[in-house]
Amino acid sequence: MSGFDESLLDDNEATMRVRFIVNARKVACEVAPRETLVDCLRNALELTGTHAGCEMGACGACLVQLDGRAVHSCLMFAVQADGASINTIEGLTESGVIADLQAEFHRRNALQCGFCTPGMLVNAQELLSQVARPSREDIRDALSGNYCRCTGYEAIVDAIDAVAKERTKARSTSGGAA
């Protein structure tokens, strides 16, 4: 085979240094060029709240915020996120930004095994940051990329709807400053 570079078959891939801001902390780690962001977060940084589900971007278990937008971390190489700001479920929890969503999910039993819950919460937070008062159809559309095998989704939609109503009410009573 002419022109074939056999060094491409080397299993001992060189690593690359990447730097991120993860959950408001500067971090650096060595990753293989083909290591996914979800694997880096889980293995190198021990942030196991982000789950590797389908590894095809279809189930939503791996959702994280990258520069403020929800992304499937299983579809991204860690090196592609070099220099980015990443929020995982741990960071969103620590900051308190999703405390109301977490409480409402718990109150309405909108979680069962919990595997999909971190991705659902990341997605719900993104929706509520973009649409102050989404309709139930908007919520269902936003969740269409999150798979849950344990619930019928109704309690999840109810929880997000209740938080949207409460946040809207809080904004209106505080003059929009919430």
N, C-alpha and C positions, 0 to 999 in steps of 0.2 A: 504494500500500500504506500504509494509515494506521497510525501508531504505529511504523513501522520506523525504527530509528536507523541511518542510513548511516555513522555513525562506527565502527560495528562492523565495517565492511568495510575499515578502514584497515589496510594491511599493515605500517605502521610502529608496531607495538605498543609501548607503554611497557614499560619493564623494571621489575622489582622487586628489591630487595636482600634476599637471604636469607643467613642465617648458620647454619653447621653446625659440628659437631666431626667432622672427617673424619680417620680414622686417628690419633686422639689430638691433632689439631691444629685450632685454631680457624681457620675460613676464612669469608670472605664473598664473594659474587659477585652480579653483576647477571644476572637471568634474565628471559626473556619469561614471562608468566604461564602459557603453555601448554607451556613447555619441560619435557621429562621429566627425571627425576632421572638416568637413564643418560646422557642427552646432556650435562647439566651436569657430571657426573663426568668424562666423556670429553673434552669440548671445553673447558670453562672451567677445570677442575682438572687436566687432562691425566693422569687416572688411567684408562689405557686397558686395564687388566686386566679391567674389567667390560665385557662385550660386549653389543652390541645385536644380537640374533638375530631372532626372529620379531616382536618389538615387540607381542605380544599376550599375554605372560605364560605362554606354553605351553612354551617350550624351556628355560628356566632359565639361559640364558647371562648374563643381567643380574642375577643374584642378588647382593645385598649384605646386610649386617646393618644394620638400622635399629633403634636402641635395643635391640640384642641379639637381634633376630628377623630371620630371612631374609625378604626381600621382593623382589618383582620390580620393579626400578628403572625398567623400561620402562612400567609401569602407573601410575606416580606422577609427579605434577608436582613439580618441584624445590621450588616454594613450599609444598607439603604437608609437606615434610621440614624446613622452617625450624625451627631450634632443636633439631633431633634430633642424636643421635650416630650416625655412620655408619662402618662398617668395610667397606672394600673388600678385594679379594683382596690388594692391596698392603699394607694395614694388618695383615691376618691373617698375612701372610708376615713382615713386619718384626717383629711381636711374637713370632714363633716359635710361636704357639699351634697352627698347623697343620703344623709342620715334620715331625712323624711321619707325617701323612697324605700330604704331598708326597713324602717319601722312599719310602713304601710304594707310592704310585701309580707312581713312577719304577721302583722295584724290580720291580713286577709288570707293567710295561708297560701300565698302566691308562689311558694317554693316548696319543693318536696325533697328530692335527693340533693338539690343544690348545685348540681354540675353546671347547669345552664345559667344559674342566677347571676354570677358576675358579669357575663356578657349581656344579659337582659338589663342589668342595672346601668352598665356603661351606655348601652343603646338608649335606654329610657332617659338618662341624663342628657345625652346629646339632643334627643328630640325636644325635651323640655327647655333646653337652652336656645333652641332655634324657633320653637313655636310655643308661645306662652300658654295658649289654651287649645291644645289639639283636640279634634273630635275623636270619638272612639274608633272611627274608621282610620283616621290619621295614625292612631296608636297601633292599630292592627297592621297597617301598612309598614310602619317603622319596625315592627317586630317580625315582619315576614322573613327576615334572614336569621332569626333566632329559633332554634329547635328546642322544644321541651318534650320529653317523652313521658313525663309524670303528670303534668297538669293538662287541663283542657283550655288553657290560656285565659279563660274568662276572669279568674282571680287576678292574673297578672295585668290584664287590661283595666280591671276595676281599680287596682292599686295605683297604677300610673295616672288614671283619670282622676282619682281622689287627690293625689299629690298636685296635679295640674290645677285643679279647682282651688286647693288650699293656697298654693303659691300665687294664683291670680288674686284671691281674696286678700292675702297678705300685702301684695303690691298695691291694691286699691285702697286699703286702709292706711298704708304708710305713704301714700302719695307717689307710688311708683318707685320708691327707693329700695325695695326688697331685692 
